[in-house]
Amino acid sequence: MGFYDKNILPFLIDKACGIGPIMAQRQKVVPQARGEVLEIGIGSGLNLPFYDSAKVSKVWGLEPSAEMREKAAKIAAKAAVPVSFLDLPGEEIPLEDQSIDTVLVTYTLCTIPEVAAALSQMRRVLRPKGRLIFCEHGQAPDAGVRRWQDRLNPVWGKFSGGCHLNRPIDALIKQAGFEIEALDTGYIASPKFAGYNYWGTAKLDS
């Protein structure tokens, strides 16, 4: 890992993912979590203040970056819910089958290298009546914006920890064997090429 990835990128991701419009998105979705929760890509812990301690018994925070886990640990120490950290990538979730009530993923599916494998693992650990809660940015519906996403994507990923601008989030979730129950989409206050958001819930496809 180079100097940029270790010392600069975690700071930039923390700041970019903590701007007002994105925090407002987090506040919409995180309180829906219940029971035992697996948060994929907990990052610097930006979601932790929004968990409802009356509904959540525990949060497992999956985060492969030691630098981000160090930041998250400081917030976790003050959180209203107990938090344990897992240091493996999303493609390798070290939890038992059907052991989780809620999987939460926010602004993470854009970055996971093997996103289909990671979603398959999320499906594996969910209990039969469990829910996937998601809030992600991805492929825009407007042709002009999509063209810019496709042009910028190779360069963008090099400086953003592998983030993809143009992943079709809803399609990826469905292809992994989930049934989307609720879905909202729209641009949030950021550059359009990085600002089209998908947020909602999904259950295991019956």
N, C-alpha and C positions, 0 to 999 in steps of 0.2 A: 504494500500500500504506500503510495507516494505522499509527499507533504501536503499537496492540495486535498487529496481524499481524506487524510487524517485530521488536518488542522483547519482547513478553510471550508470544505464542503459541509460538514455538520453544522457549522455556524450559519451558512447561507440557507440550508434547508430549514433549519429551525426558524429563521427570520421569515423566509418566504411562506412557509406553511402556517405561520402565526399571524399573518396580516388579518385585518378586521373582517373582510368578506369571507375568508376561509374559516375563521373562528366562528362566525355566525352559522356557517354550514355545519360545523362540528356540533354546535349547540342544538341544532335541529335533530340530529340523528342519534347522538350518543345516549341521551336519556331513555331511548327505547330499549336499551340493552337490559337483560334480566338474567338471573341465575349465575351460573359459572360462565365467564366470558373469556374468549380468546381474542385478543386484539392483535391483528397481523400488522407488523411494522409500527410498533408503538412509538418509534422515533424518540423525540425528546419529551414525550409525555403530555403533549398538548391536549389530548382528549380527557385526561384523568380528572380535571375539575368538573366535568359534565356528567360523570356517572351518578346515578341515583342510588345511594347507599341503602335505600329501603327495598330496592329490587335486585341489586347485584350482590352476590355473596363473595365473589373473588374475580380478579382479573389476572389472566396470564398474558404477559406482554412479550410477544415474539419480536426480537430485534437483533439482527446479526452484527450491527455496528457497536463496538464497545464504547466509542465516543458518544453515540446517541443514548446508549443505556446509562452511561454515567450522568448525562443531563436528566434523563427520565427518573433516575433514582432519587434525585433531589425533590422532584415533584411528588413522587410516590410516597416519600416519607411523610408528606402532609396530606395525602389523599384520604378521603372518607371511606374508601374500600381497600381491602388488602390486595397487594400487587406482588406477583412473582414474575421474574424475567426468564425468558428462554432465549438462548443466544444462537439459534440456528436459523437459516433462511426459511422463507415461507414454503419452499418445496419439501422441507423436511420437518414437519411438525411432530415433536416428540411427545405426543399425547395419545391416550388410548382411543380406539374406535368408539364413537357415540358417547363421548364423555363431556361434551360442551353444550350448553344451552344457547349461547349466542356467539357467533363469530362477527367481529367488527373489523371492517377494513376501510380506512379513510386515506385517500391520496397515497396509495401504496401499490395498487394493481398496475399503475403506470410504470413502475420501476422494477418489479420482480422479473428476472430474466425468463424463467419458464413459467409463465403465468397460468397456463392450462394445468400444469402439474400442481401448482400451488392451490388453485381452486379445487382440484380433485382432493387434495389433502384437507381443505376446509370442509368439504362435503363429508369426508370420512369421519372427522371428529365430531360432527354435529349429531345430536340426538334426533330421533325421528321427528319430534315436534319442535326442533330447534329452528333458529332464524339466522340468516345472513343479513347483516345491516351494512350498507355500503354508501360511501360518498366519494366520488372519484371525478377527475377531469379526464377528458378523452376526445374522441373523434367528433367533430362538429357536424351539424346537418347541412351547413351552407357550403356549396361547392367551392367558393372562393376562399373561405377559411380553411377548408380541407386541403386545398392546394398548398397554402402556406404551411400548414402543419406537416405535410409530406416533405416539403422543401427543407424546412428547418429541423426536422426530426433527427437526422444523422448528427448534426452539429450540436443541437440542444442536449442530446443524450451524453455527449462527451463531458459537458460541464455541469450536468445536473444529477450525477450519480446513476445514469442509465435511464432516466425518465423518458417515456415515450409520449409524444403529444397526440398521437392519432389512434390509440387503441379503442375499438368499439366496445365499451364496457358492458352494455346490456347483452350484446351478442356473446361475449366471452362467458358471462355468468350463465346464460342459458345453455351454451355448449357444454358447460361443466356438469350439467344435470340438475340445475336449480330451476325452480319456477318463480318468476318475479311476481310478487304480490302487489307491490306499490312502486311506482317509478315516477320521479319528477326530473325534469331536465331544464337547462337554461344557462345562459351566460351569467357569470358573476363579474363583479367589478375588477377586471384584470385584462391584460391583452387578450383579444379574442382567440388567438391561436392557442392560448393556454388556459382559456377561461370557460370552456363549455363543460358543465358539470352534470353528472348523473347521480341521483341519490334516491334510496328507497330500501326495500326489504325483499328477501327471497326465502323460499322454503325448499326443502328437498322435493325434487320432482317425483310425483307418484306415478 
